[in-house]
Amino acid sequence: MDRRDFIKTTSAVAAMTGARKVFSAPAAKRQPDLIKTENAKPGASFQLTRMRPDDSKSYRTSLIEGYCSRQSVKAGEKLDIFVSTKPVAKFTIDVFRMGYYDGAGSRLMTTLGPFEGKEQPVPEMADKRLRECQWESTTSLTIPADWPSGVYLGRLSTIPEAADKPYWQSYIIFIVTDDRPADILFQCSDNTWQAYNRWPVNESLYTDPRAAHAPGVSVSFDRPYGKYVQIFDNPQSMGSGEFLLWEYPLCYWLEKEGYDVTYCSNVDNLNPANLTRVKTMISIGHDEYWDMRQYTNVKQAIADGLSVLWLSANDVYMVTPFTPNAKGAANRRLTRETCYGEFREEEKEAYSKVLGPFENPGPDERDIIGARTIVPFNGGGDWTCAKPDHWLFEGTGMKRGDSIPGLVGWEFHGDPDTARPGLEVVAEGNVWASGVRLGKYAATLFEGPKKNIVFNATTIFWSQGLSDPPGHMIPWSHFSRPHGPDERVQRITKNALKRAIG
């Protein structure tokens, strides 16, 4: 069986085994001005003021921390919130919707509490290095009908016993999704947030002593998000996953520009109907971990006319099926099983102490992206124009060889699928892992069968060129960094969205 036949067979099996019953529901109403109307409302600051990790090497703050019962929730549905305080303390929860809001970056939706806090137990490590909390619910929130789809942060704040005592804070995070038709589906990369989450001690998909990418390791969404652990030290991210670093600049910019956007988590794309209601899907930031059903559904959606903008990198790299938690709640665990696409022999040799061994790899991610993650899979470099006459560069003034400094990183795609008819490499150049080891990236674009497009920007840093909103920090990695908002990145993104939306 050759590689193409293998891919077709694997995809077919995934489609059969991943089939999920989709229940019909009344057609949701289109609301093209919803985001514009929402962002005309008063904004507020969501940021943490006082946050203290347990110690200098800790990924958690036991002073106050929490998590939610679901990755995403719809209006009218109930979300359970679990909070622990050590020492015991009263606390409140301010819930914010993230957006533009005249530059404030969020809107205060409600304040919950005060609540009587309690210390909740740290779970023992189980099979597959799993840490999964079974905390008592602190409160439940039924999502109001007038809360638009979006990313929501809950700011947890202890209440001091006296005026001369300090208060402490951290976040919880959840996504409100919906069924309405829209131009843009903003898919958060929350599978990857959880894959890198080291709460409580050092338990992520990367801390198995066998290898950083060892198969058969699991993580659970039933635990707090600890501090962001890569690129730089940002204690103010505690509890927010990786949203503030990667997704937030795009969220802020799209809503500033008034695009018709709706939001979802990775798990929502297990339902193919989530993709058929929109014109384009955006993958943003670091979208590494996918259930095979996500892949199958996105591939079919592209064939049916969906445009996809991969404003991200290291995408669709590891096959991580969802499974239920200990209480039977669906899709609350992820387990790394294998990789998407086979590694080349030089990649296996170069990264033998990091990768696998992976058996029965999934389909080639290039089929839905246009390029793939290659070794070295991280580094930093400049994003360099290769086809200045392409419509993608209209209005940018870029010439062949012009570069946007530091925009490529900290991971990227290469090895474009040149066998695909019509695939174009629109930007390409060098990256350097650890500042010195040479690698090559390629940004690609191809048309789908219904004049839809698939654009691969080939960098996790893409959103850094769109905006620098409140509470965000520009990353730095491999001795390279992006420069923040750039009119060329903004124009390229507008051009891609114009073509994708129609």
N, C-alpha and C positions, 0 to 999 in steps of 0.2 A: 504494500500500500504506500503510495507516495504521499508527500506532505499535504497536498491539496485535498486528496481523498480522505486523509486522516482528519483534517480540519472539518470537512463536511460531515463525516461520520460522528465526530465528537459533538458537533453542534446539534445534529439530529437527536443524539442520545440525550443531550442536555435539555433540548426542547421537550422531549417526552417525559423525562424524569422530573423536570422542573415545572411541568404544567400545573397551573393553579386555577381553580374555579373562579371566574370573574362574575360577580353578581350585578345585574342591571340595576340602574338607579335613575331617577328623573334627571333629564339633561340639565346641567348647571348653566347659569346665565353668563353670557360674556359681559365683562365689565372693563372695557379698554382704558377707562380713565381712573380706575380704582387706585393705582399707585400715585398718580398725580394728586388726587383728592386726599389720600392718606397723608402725603408728605406736606400738605398745606397746614396740617395740625401742629400745635406747639410741640417743640422738641424738649429734651431734657438730657442731662448727663448720666450715663450708665456706669461710669468708671468706678473702680475700687479706689478707696482712699487709704485704707489700712488693711494690710494683708501680711501675715507672717508665716512662712513655712516652719515646720517643726524644728528643723535645724538646717545648717548650710548645705547638707547633702540630701535633704528630703524632697520628695516630689509631692508632698501633701501638706495640708494644714488641718490638724485635728481640732483646732479651735472652733471652726465651723466649716462643714463641707456637706455636700449632698448630691443627689442624682434623681432622675425622673424615670418613670415606669415605662416610657416609650420614647423612641427616637423622634417620632412625629405623631401629630394628633390633629384631628379636624374639629371645626367649630361644632359644638354640641357634645363632643366626646370628653371623657374624663381622663385627667392626667394625675397620677399619684406622685407626690413629692416626698422624698426621704431625706432627712437631715440629721446629722449628729453634731453635738457640741461637747467639747472636752476642754475645760470643766463645763459642767452643766450651766447653761445660760439661756435667758429669754432671747428671742430674735424675731426679725421681720424679713419678709421677702418682697422686694420691689421688682416688678416684672416689666421689662422693656421690650418693645419691638424695635429691631435694628433697621435703619434706613438712612435717609438724608436729613430730613426735617430742618431745612434752612441751615445746615451745617452742624447741628447739634449731634447728629449721628444716631439718635434713638428717640422714642416716645415712651413716657411712663404710662403703662396701661392700667396697672392696679398695684396696690400694696396689700399684702396678706399678713395676717398676724395682729398682734404679737402671739408667739407660740412659746410654750414651755419646752425648752430643749432637753435632750437627754443624750448620754453617750451610747452609741450603737456599736456592736462588736465588729472587729476586723475579721473577715472570714479566713479560715485556714486554707492553705494551698491544696487544691484537689488534683485529680488526674488531668494531664495535659497542662500543668502549671496554671490551672484556672483559679482565679480569685473572684468569687461571686457573692455579693452581699444579699442577705435576706433580712433587711432592716424593717422595722415597723414604720408604716406610713405616718408622716407628720401631718399632712393635709392633702386634700384633693382639690383640683381645680377643674371645673367644667368650662371649656373654652367658649366664651361668649360668641354669639352669632356675628357680631360686628367686628371681630378681630380678624384682620386680613391675614392671608398667608404671609409667612415671613420667618426669620430667625429671631427667637426670643431668648433673652438672657434674664435670669432671675438673680438679683443681687441679694445674697444672704448677709445680714448684718446683726451681730449680737447687740443686745441692749445692756449698757453698763449698769452695775448695781448702784453706783454712786457717781457723782460728777467728776471725781478724781480718778476714776477707773477707765481703762481704754476699751474701745470696741474693736471688733475684728470682722473681716468680710471675705467672701469668695463668691463664685458663681455656680449656678446650674444653667443648663442650656437645653432647649428643645425647639422643634420646628413645627409651625402650624402650616399644614398643607390643605389643599382643597381639590375640587373636581372641575373647576371652571376652565373653559377654553381660554388660552392666553397665547401671546406671541412667544414668550420665553419661559422655559422651565429651568430654574436655577437649582441644580443638584448639588447639595453640600456633600463633601467627601468625608462624612462622619465615620464610615468604616475605618478609614485611615487614622482619624483622630483616636479611635479606640485601639487600633493596632499598636500605636506608639504610647498609649497611656500606661504609665508605670505605677499607678496607685495599687497598693499602699506602700510597698517597700521598693520593689524593682521588678514588677510583673507586667511585661508587655509581650508582644509576639517576637521581640528581639533579645530577650534575656535568658533564653534557654542555654545552658552551658554547652550543648552539643554544637550549636552554630547560631548566628544571628538570624538566619532564615530557615531554621529547622522546621520540617513538617510535623504535623501532629501536635501543635501548640494552640491553645484556645484563649480567648479573652471574652469577657462578659460586659455588656452595657449596664449591668446591675452593679455599678460602683461609681464613685465620684471620678470626674476627670481631675488628674493631678496637674501640676505645673507643666507647661510646654517644655520639652526636654531636648530640643535640637536647635541648631543655628546660633542661638544666644539665650541668655538667661532672662526670662521675663516673668517674674513672680505675679505681676498684675494680670496674667492670663489664667490664674488658678480657677479651674472648674469650667472653663469655656471651650475645652477641646482645642482645636487649632483654628477655630473660626476667626478670631481677631487678627491672626497673622495672614491667613491665605484668602479666605472668602470675603471678609468684611470690606476690603477696598473695592471689590467689584459690586457688592450689594449697595454700598454708599453711592458709587458712580452711576449704576443703572437707575437707581431711584432719583438721583439728582437730575438725570437726563429725562426722566418721565417715561421710561420704557414700561410696557405692559408685561410684568414679570410675576411669576408665581414660584413657590419654593417647595423643595422636597428633600428628603434624606435618601441615602443609597437604597435603603430597604423598600422605599415606595416604588422603585422601578422593577420590583418583582412582579408588579401588576402592569401588563402591557398597555392597559387603558390610560395609565398615567402619562405615557409618551404620545399616544395618538391624539390627545386633546390640545397639543401645542404645535407650533411651527418649528421651533428649534430648542434643543437642550444644550445647556452650557455645563461642562465639567470644569470645575475651578480648583486651582491649587494643587493638592497632592492627593490624587484619586487612585491609589495603588491597589486597594483590596476590593475585589468584586466576587459575588456569588455568580455561578455560571448562568443562572437565569437572567441576571442583569445583562450579561453579554448577549445571550440569545435574543432578548427582547429589544435591545438597542440595535442589533444587527438587522432584525426584521423591520424595525421602525425606519431605519435608513433606507431599506429597500422599498418601503411604502411611502417615502417622501420626506421623512424628518431630516432636518439639518442638525448637525452637531458641531459645536465649537469647543474644542479641547483647549481651553485657556489654562493649561495645566500640564503636568508631566509625571513620568513614572506611573502612567495610568494603566489600569487593567493588567497588572503585573503578577499578582498572586491570586490563585483560586481559593476563595475562602467562603464556603457555604455557611448560610445561616442555620442555626438549630435553636430549639426552645431552651429556656432556662430550667432550673430545677423544679419550678412550680408549673411548668408547661406553657408559659407565655411564649408565643411564637417569635422567632427571629431576634433573640436576645443574646445569642452567642455567635462568635465567629471562630472558625478553625482553619488554619493554613494547611491545605492539603498538597497543592502542587503549584506549578507556575503556568502562565499563559504563554504558549509557544515554546519550542525547544531552545535551549541555550546552545550557542555555538561551542565547539570544542575549546577554543581559546578562552571563552568566557568561563567554562567549567574549570579549566586549569587555573586561570587567574584568581578565581574566587572560590576555590575548593574549600577553604576554611570558613566561608560565609554562607554559601548556597547549598541547599538540599542535603542529600541527593533527592531530586524530584523524579517520581515515576509518573507515567501516563499524563504528560503535560496537556493542558487545555489548548484551544484553538489559538491561532496567531492573532495577537491584538492588532496587528497592522490592518487586518480586514475591516476594522471599524475606526481606526485612528489614522492610518497612512504611514506611520513609522512606529518604532518600538523602543523600549528601554534597552540600552546596550552597555557593555562594560568598556570603560569605567562609567558607572551610571550616575555619578555626581561630579560636581565641579562648578566653575564659573567662567563666563565669557560674555562677549558682546553679541547682540542680535543683529546680523548683517544681511542687508537686502540683496537678494539674488535675481529678482525679476522686477525691476522698477516700473515696467510698462504694464504690469498686471493690475487689474481693477482693484485689487486689495490695497495697493499703494496710492490710489488716487487721492490727491490733495495733501499728501505728506511731504512732497518735495524731495523724497529720497531718491538717490541715484544708486546704481549698482556699486556695491562695496561700502555704502554708507552704513554706519552702525549706531545702534542704541546702546550706550555703555552699560555693562553689567546686567543686562536684562535676562541673560541665560543663567539659570541656576535654580535651586541648588542641585536639581536633577533635571533631566532632559530626555528627549527622544532622538534616535538616529536610525540608521539602516532603513531608509525609506523603501516602500514597496514598489520598486520601479517596474515590476511586472504588471501592475495595475494600469490599464489603459487610461490616459488622461491625468494621471497623478502628476502634480507639479511641485517642485521644490522651490518655495518662495523665499526662503532665508536659510543660510547655512554658514558654518564656520567652526572655529575651534573653542573648546573648553579645556580647562586644566584642573584636574583633580588634585587636591592638596596644593594647588598653586603651580604645579610643575608637570603632572602626568597628562599627556595630551589625549584628548578625546574629540569626537566630531558630533555635531548636532545637525538636525535638518527639520525645518518647519515645512509642512506640506499642506496641499489643498487638492481635493478631488471632488468631482460632481457625482451625485447619486443619480439613480435612474429617472428621477422626476425633476431634474434641474435643482434639486436640493444640494447643499454643499457640506463637506466635512473638512473643517479647518483645524489643523494641529499646530498650535503656537509654539509647542515644544519646550516650554519652560514653566516651572512652578512659580517663578517670579513675575509672570505676566501681569497679575493684578496690581503689582507695585507701581506699574507705569500708568495706572488709571486714576488713583487717588491716594491720599494720605490722611485718612479720617481721624477724628479724635480717638485716643486710646490705642492707636496702632503704632507699631514700631517697624521701621524698615529693616529687613534682615541683612545679615552679613555671613557669608559662608565661603570656605575654600579661598580665603583671601580676596574675595570679590563681592561687590554689592551693587544692586540697582540704585538709581538716583532719585527714585520717586516719580511723581506724575510727569508724563511726557506727552506733548500734543500729538506726536506721531503714533504712539501706542493707542491713544484715545481715538484717533482718526482711523487707524487700521481696524480697531474693534467696531467702530461705527460702520465702516464699509462692509465688514463681514456680517454684521447684524442686518444691515439693509438688504443684502443679497439673501440672507437666510430667512428673513421675515417676509420679503417680497413687497 
